[in-house]
């Protein structure tokens, strides 16, 4: 059975921060990230470093380095082989900023509280 990829949607305003992030990128950057997401899907949500890294709890980050840009996509593996993309950002520092991890954690909690939206 194949894994699915779903984009997190805020339960209050139905916005998807990952979709919004991708839409704002250049075509080259967006294509590279989407290719990595497809690679993640094929590999059942688990890639070795340097492509993916555990962050906290069930949250992992997909690491997409392209040119001078270091994009990060937080995700977790949900029930029924579903990879939920929680949050994206452009990494500019050596250490992952705590505020970005907190955003991903809040989105993760929102998914758990509204899990029926992601189980189809």
C-alpha positions as CSV (number, residue, x, y, z in Angstrom):
1,X,0.0,0.0,0.0
2,X,1.3,3.4,-1.0
3,X,1.9,6.3,1.4
4,X,-0.1,9.5,0.9
5,X,1.1,13.1,1.5
6,X,-1.3,15.6,3.0
7,X,-0.7,19.3,3.7
8,X,-1.6,20.5,7.1
9,X,-4.6,22.9,7.1
10,X,-5.3,25.2,10.0
11,X,-8.6,24.1,11.6
12,X,-9.7,27.7,12.2
13,X,-9.0,29.4,8.9
14,X,-8.4,26.3,6.6
15,X,-5.1,27.8,5.4
16,X,-2.1,25.6,4.6
17,X,1.2,27.2,5.6
18,X,3.1,24.6,3.6
19,X,1.1,25.3,0.4
20,X,1.5,29.1,0.9
21,X,5.2,28.7,1.4
22,X,5.6,26.6,-1.7
23,X,3.5,29.0,-3.8
24,X,5.8,31.9,-2.8
25,X,8.9,30.2,-4.1
26,X,10.6,30.3,-7.5
27,X,9.7,27.4,-9.8
28,X,13.1,25.8,-9.4
29,X,13.0,25.8,-5.5
30,X,9.4,24.6,-5.5
31,X,10.2,21.8,-7.9
32,X,13.2,20.7,-5.9
33,X,11.1,20.6,-2.6
34,X,8.3,18.7,-4.4
35,X,10.8,16.2,-5.7
36,X,12.1,15.6,-2.1
37,X,8.5,15.2,-0.9
38,X,7.9,12.6,-3.5
39,X,11.2,10.8,-2.5
40,X,9.9,10.9,1.1
41,X,6.7,9.3,0.1
42,X,8.4,6.5,-1.9
43,X,10.6,5.8,1.2
44,X,7.6,5.6,3.6
45,X,8.4,8.8,5.4
46,X,11.9,7.9,6.5
47,X,15.1,9.2,4.9
48,X,18.5,9.1,6.4
49,X,20.6,12.2,7.2
50,X,21.4,14.5,5.5
51,X,17.9,14.4,3.9
52,X,15.8,14.0,7.0
53,X,16.3,14.5,10.7
54,X,14.4,13.8,13.9
55,X,13.3,17.1,15.6
56,X,11.1,16.4,18.6
57,X,8.5,13.7,19.4
58,X,7.1,12.4,16.2
59,X,8.1,15.5,14.2
60,X,10.9,15.2,11.7
61,X,12.3,17.7,9.2
62,X,12.9,17.2,5.5
63,X,16.1,19.1,4.5
64,X,16.1,20.6,1.0
65,X,19.3,22.4,0.2
66,X,19.3,24.2,-3.2
67,X,21.9,26.7,-4.2
68,X,22.3,28.9,-1.2
69,X,18.8,28.2,0.1
70,X,18.2,25.7,2.9
71,X,14.5,24.9,3.0
72,X,13.1,22.8,5.9
73,X,9.8,21.0,5.9
74,X,8.5,19.7,9.2
75,X,6.3,16.6,8.9
76,X,5.2,13.5,10.8
77,X,3.8,10.1,9.8
78,X,0.1,9.7,10.7
79,X,-2.3,6.8,10.6
80,X,-3.0,4.9,7.4
81,X,0.4,5.6,5.9
82,X,-0.2,9.4,5.7
83,X,2.7,11.9,5.8
84,X,1.4,15.2,7.0
85,X,3.5,18.3,6.1
86,X,3.2,20.7,9.0
87,X,5.4,23.7,8.4
88,X,8.1,25.1,6.1
89,X,10.7,27.8,6.5
90,X,14.0,29.0,5.0
91,X,16.8,28.2,7.4
92,X,19.3,31.0,7.8
93,X,21.0,30.0,11.0
94,X,23.1,27.0,12.0
95,X,20.6,25.8,14.7
96,X,16.9,25.4,13.9
97,X,15.1,28.3,15.5
98,X,12.9,27.3,18.4
99,X,10.0,29.4,17.1
100,X,9.9,27.3,14.0
101,X,9.7,24.1,16.0
102,X,6.9,25.6,18.1
103,X,4.9,26.4,15.0
104,X,5.3,22.8,13.8
105,X,4.3,21.5,17.3
106,X,1.2,23.7,17.3
107,X,0.2,22.5,13.9
108,X,0.8,18.9,15.0
109,X,-1.5,19.3,18.0
110,X,-4.1,20.9,15.7
111,X,-3.9,17.7,13.4
112,X,-4.3,15.4,16.4
113,X,-7.3,17.4,17.7
114,X,-8.9,17.4,14.2
115,X,-7.6,14.0,13.0
116,X,-10.8,13.0,11.1
117,X,-9.7,15.6,8.4
118,X,-6.5,13.6,7.7
119,X,-7.8,10.0,7.9
120,X,-9.5,9.9,4.5
